[in-house]
């Protein structure tokens, strides 16, 4: 599964990390923050998950991809629980075209 989780105000990586752990999946994340005028590309964040580590072995070897890891103090979101404050980006950095 591939997730486009770019968000100016929320860090969605810990939410996906908890989901991956809960479902016994392996996951990686990439913050692609390089802007390119030629490509007209904005910064983005991507996460991927799979059942087996071998399914994502090429990403594991690519230094741009990091293992999904949960942030201390956050927990698994369910139908009965979510905490948007726990993933809010309290300090924003200004990025061109974003």
Residue, then its C-alpha position, 0 to 999 in steps of 0.5 A: x500500500x502506498x500513502x501520500x501523507x503530505x500535510x502542512x499541519x499534521x505529522x501523519x507518520x506516527x499514525x501509519x507507524x502504529x497501524x503498520x505495527x498493529x497489522x504486523x506490516x513492514x513500513x517505510x517513509x520518505x520525505x521528498x523535500x527537494x523542490x524542482x523548478x524543472x519538474x514543478x514539483x512540491x515537497x511531499x511525504x510518502x509512506x509504504x506498507x507491505x506484509x513481508x520485508x522482502x516486498x519492500x527490500x529495494x526501498x530498504x536499501x535506498x537511504x531516502x526511505x526510513x523505517x516507519x516509527x511511532x512517536x513517543x506519546x502517540x497511540x493507535x488510532x481506532x474508531x473509538x480513539x484519535x488525538x489530532x493534537x498529538x500529531x500537530x506540527x507545532x513549529x512550521x518551517x516556511x517552504x517555497x511553493x508549499 
